[in-house]
């Protein structure tokens, strides 16, 4: 009986101990000043924020319960230890900021925030590409975020490491001042969205703390973005565009410049063949060059060569020249795509092959190779000049090989005052022999083997589209420097585009003796980009321009319109779908870039509905980084949102981006010229100015205003009806620029109809 009583007593004690262990052992800590008060739950890091005179907002319910030791608190600060000193938590209230820091003694994952749907208030301010306003309870947005952003990191998957909560008369914004090794998740919370944040303390650098700021702002959707900008400036992580131009004078040519990718960089165009009969005879003959070319022809090219007689008809001419140019590319690639690529030989081989073609086909081709070519040609540069376009950034869509075939065309563009740049990339290294046409990714066996991102388990990170390996920027840097210098020795490019480096895509890597954290990966990307700008004085662009890797870049592609619908069957695979974006063919004018299509839902609403677009990125980086569309979704790609796209681009004062080819110049140049007349002088005035304000001027949010540092206001009417108020008369689908010091506005109307 005594034994049973003792057992029952012990059982009850254990039950009570378990119950009390789950309850907070420490009272909440309140930090306060004249602007607001913040209440913290030490065991869970639950957080409540109460602006002066307002109700408390529960911004985080907190994570799992931790044991607390060493709690110290004052009116504006508090600190404590979790779990016997495994973590050190500190909080400080400074004006409108709550500064939080959590340091760890060892590696591991830690829940940081658990934001309930109720914290969102009227809406979520979210940096999806340029920026978005997510109305609370909106089903389209809720379903999209649960599907496409159910889990995301804060360095690559959002453009800025911030998000905000709109509470009508005030806003609350989270700023992740350590944007690396964070995983955020959207989950359904009733009819709304909950948002959580976890941080991974890695074995590479477990003692680097996770740091973040909760900022109390006024009723301004840009409040968090503006605060992030001031933080970047204070930390020495912000670069003014005017300072970049002072260091790289050629960068001044970006100001007021529309941007374009030019396709058709093959050696010949059909117009370069002056005698088709002789061309066919030589190509079918037994000369060494002809035989080398034929062994690299595709099946259609060989069949057409066997069938053609006399002067081939138009389609046959296209097939033959396409096969000819592709075979020349293959011959050039054979010369340098080896286990240890000869970077100097790379540049020389293209010129040598061009001379061989000129000699072997002298009787069949136009006499001066300098004037050969289709899209990439002296003729194209003359057409651009004749249109009256004074400033352009022109990137070669097919990469630097188009410049190696046509250095005279690049010089003609430079002489015309344009910035001429190749597309280039070093983020993926392919195995020798894999996909030879992806020339930029052939960095040699050592890069493929030794420069690969290595996971903690020893496995290697697969590269883009599951090909090759993603690389460490420090490891490929010598190859990058050698190849760029080699290309420049043959081609007078005066700008450069490095893909991926500014996307914020970073990894932890664990190769023996050469570890690399995500932060070090970002720093390495920035160092590679800086080298191009500092050592070579070339204005450099990259993809996206995400905040974590924006230093060192002058311009970026993919912020105004990002990659949309990646993996969507209708857009990527189903050729019968009206939304199918097209094939990566033909090389001189790939459908993927030139086929115009409508954008499907929900992408139309998510990315192009003006009522939920916000210039968050511009509030941070206008006056530092010039952004535009991704090359897959240029200004003309999506037929049913062209008006919204064009007005938003002008409202935010960012340049348009176009894809151009020999056969599209006639139709596209008038469109470019029309917008250039309005955009260029405004960008020349505003490019170095910050965006200081944004307002919706109507309840339906279809009339919007941006304000820049010199006082210039841009007012855009996305609606169909004329807007009349306070002296402003603005027709539907138009924009007005109210320049500081001028009475009359400059007006522009969109001249397109949606399909």
HUURTA-V709827 format. One record per run of one state. SS is the DSSP state (H for helix, E for strand, L for the rest). FROM is the first residue (numbers start at 1). TO is the last residue. If there is no record, write none. Layout:
SS|FROM|TO  SS|FROM|TO
This chain:
L|1|1  H|2|21  L|22|28  E|29|32  L|33|35  E|36|41  L|42|45  E|46|51  L|52|56  E|57|60  L|61|67  E|68|73  L|74|76  E|77|82  L|83|86  E|87|94  L|95|96  E|97|104  L|105|107  E|108|115  L|116|116  H|117|120  E|121|121  L|122|122  E|123|126  L|127|131  E|132|135  L|136|138  H|139|148  L|149|150  E|151|153  L|154|161  E|162|166  L|167|170  E|171|176  L|177|181  E|182|189  L|190|191  E|192|201  L|202|209  E|210|217  L|218|222  H|223|234  L|235|240  H|241|247  L|248|248  H|249|254  L|255|257  E|258|262  L|263|269  H|270|272  E|273|273  L|274|275  H|276|283  L|284|287  H|288|294  L|295|298  H|299|307  L|308|313  H|314|336  L|337|342  H|343|360  L|361|364  E|365|365  L|366|368  H|369|371  L|372|377  H|378|386  L|387|391  E|392|396  L|397|400  H|401|405  L|406|406  H|407|415  L|416|418  E|419|424  L|425|427  E|428|429  L|430|438  H|439|441  L|442|444  H|445|450  L|451|451  E|452|452  L|453|453  E|454|454  L|455|459  E|460|460  L|461|461  E|462|462  L|463|463  H|464|466  L|467|468  E|469|471  L|472|472  H|473|490  L|491|494  E|495|498  L|499|508  E|509|511  L|512|513  E|514|516  L|517|517  H|518|536  L|537|538  E|539|543  L|544|546  H|547|549  L|550|554  E|555|557  L|558|568  H|569|572  L|573|590  H|591|594  L|595|596  E|597|597  L|598|602  H|603|608  L|609|609  H|610|612  E|613|613  L|614|615  H|616|621  L|622|625  E|626|628  L|629|630  H|631|633  L|634|637  E|638|638  H|639|651  L|652|656  E|657|660  L|661|664  H|665|686  L|687|690  E|691|696  L|697|702  E|703|708  L|709|712  E|713|717  L|718|722  E|723|725  L|726|727  E|728|730  L|731|733  E|734|738  L|739|745  E|746|749  L|750|755
